[in-house]
């Protein structure tokens, strides 16, 4: 839902002052910084300030921008604040998502372990058939299949690693709520 243009946005003195105070941006650079934030911002909702004025609320990289309802003018800039209830709900959500990721990982790793066992059984059966077979073309076919299965077995540890890394990256992003 990105429907903003950063170049045409105006900034108020109040917004520039707040950017300087809250984000340590030198005052001379605040207008450009605010425009850049607005250019990459995503619309969240409309909001009402303490005086009853309606503004549009945008977010960009952890920065909240209050923008005039009628014109693209940044009124103020804020940091998101977490209330106790919001933090509790977000942590609960994060725990649930982490549990889901752990469950997915466990299922995928079990599937890989099961596949590994099935491949090893098939290799054993093929070796037995190889000992019993006299035909050279059949022996070559069986040896080819054994070789292919061994190659697949060699790929499985890398797949396990990828699955584990997916969970780790998901958990890292969810850990941000703590």
C-alpha positions in Angstrom: 0.0 0.0 0.0 2.7 2.5 -0.9 1.0 5.5 -2.5 3.4 8.3 -1.4 5.7 10.6 -3.2 8.6 11.9 -1.2 9.7 14.7 -3.4 6.5 16.8 -3.1 6.0 16.5 0.6 6.3 19.5 2.9 7.6 19.5 6.4 6.6 21.6 9.3 9.0 23.3 11.7 7.5 21.1 14.5 8.3 17.9 12.5 11.9 19.0 11.9 12.3 19.9 15.5 11.0 16.5 16.6 13.2 14.7 14.1 16.2 16.5 15.6 15.1 15.7 19.2 13.9 12.2 18.8 16.3 10.8 16.1 19.4 13.0 16.6 19.2 14.3 13.0 21.0 17.7 12.5 18.4 20.3 12.0 19.7 21.3 8.6 19.2 17.8 7.4 15.9 17.0 8.9 13.7 18.1 5.9 15.6 15.9 3.5 15.6 13.0 6.1 11.8 13.3 6.6 11.2 13.3 2.9 13.3 10.2 2.4 11.4 8.5 5.2 8.1 9.5 3.7 9.2 8.3 0.2 9.5 4.7 1.6 6.6 5.0 4.1 3.6 2.7 4.3 0.2 4.1 5.2 -1.1 2.6 8.4 -4.3 4.4 9.4 -5.9 7.8 10.1 -5.4 9.2 13.6 -6.8 12.0 15.7 -4.3 14.2 17.7 -5.0 15.7 21.1 -6.6 18.8 19.5 -9.0 16.7 17.5 -7.3 17.2 14.1 -7.3 14.2 11.7 -4.0 13.1 10.2 -2.7 10.1 8.3 -0.2 7.9 10.0 2.6 6.4 8.0 5.5 4.1 9.1 9.0 3.8 7.6 11.8 1.8 9.2 10.5 2.2 12.8 9.7 5.9 12.3 6.0 7.1 12.6 5.1 10.1 10.4 1.9 12.0 11.1 0.9 13.7 7.8 -1.8 16.2 7.2 -5.1 14.7 6.0 -5.5 17.0 3.0 -2.0 17.8 1.9 1.3 15.9 1.9 2.7 17.9 4.9 4.6 16.0 7.6 3.2 17.4 10.9 5.3 15.4 13.4 7.5 12.4 13.7 7.4 9.9 16.5 8.9 6.6 17.7 6.4 3.8 18.1 5.7 3.2 21.8 4.7 -0.2 23.2 2.1 -0.3 25.9 2.3 -3.1 28.4 -0.7 -4.8 26.8 0.6 -4.5 23.3 4.0 -5.8 24.3 2.4 -8.8 26.0 0.2 -9.6 23.0 3.2 -9.2 20.6 5.3 -11.5 22.7 2.5 -14.1 22.9 2.2 -13.9 19.1 6.0 -14.2 18.7 6.1 -17.2 21.0 3.3 -18.9 19.0 5.1 -18.2 15.7 8.4 -19.5 17.1 6.6 -22.7 18.2 5.1 -23.0 14.7 8.6 -22.6 13.2 10.0 -25.3 15.5 7.1 -27.6 14.6 7.8 -27.0 10.9 11.5 -27.6 11.4 10.8 -30.8 13.3 8.5 -32.1 10.6 10.9 -31.3 7.8 13.8 -32.8 9.7 11.8 -36.0 10.4 10.9 -36.2 6.7 14.6 -36.0 5.8 15.5 -38.6 8.4 12.7 -40.9 7.0 13.9 -40.3 3.4 17.5 -41.1 4.5 16.3 -44.4 6.1 14.3 -45.3 3.0 17.3 -44.5 0.7 19.6 -46.6 2.9 17.1 -49.5 2.8 16.7 -49.2 -1.0 20.5 -49.2 -1.4 20.7 -52.4 0.7 18.0 -54.0 -1.4 19.8 -53.0 -4.6 23.1 -54.4 -3.3 21.3 -57.7 -2.6 19.8 -57.7 -6.1 23.3 -56.8 -7.5 24.7 -59.9 -5.9 21.9 -62.1 -7.3 21.9 -60.6 -10.9 24.0 -62.2 -13.6 23.0 -59.9 -16.5 25.6 -57.1 -17.1 23.0 -54.5 -18.3 21.0 -55.1 -15.1 24.1 -54.9 -13.0 25.0 -51.6 -14.6 21.5 -50.2 -14.1 21.5 -51.2 -10.4 25.0 -49.7 -9.9 23.8 -46.5 -11.5 20.7 -46.4 -9.3 22.9 -47.0 -6.2 25.2 -44.2 -7.2 22.3 -41.8 -7.7 20.9 -42.8 -4.3 24.3 -42.2 -2.6 24.5 -38.7 -4.3 21.0 -38.0 -2.9 22.2 -39.1 0.6 25.1 -36.7 0.4 22.8 -33.8 -0.3 20.6 -34.4 2.8 22.9 -32.8 5.4 22.9 -29.6 3.4 19.1 -29.7 3.3 19.0 -30.2 7.0 21.3 -27.2 7.5 19.0 -25.0 5.2 15.9 -26.0 7.2 17.6 -25.2 10.5 18.8 -21.8 9.2 15.3 -20.9 8.1 14.0 -21.4 11.6 16.9 -19.3 13.0 16.3 -16.4 10.7 12.6 -16.5 11.5 13.3 -16.6 15.3 15.8 -13.7 15.0 13.1 -11.5 13.3 10.5 -12.5 15.9 12.9 -11.8 18.8 12.7 -8.2 17.9 9.6 -7.8 20.1 11.5 -8.5 23.3 
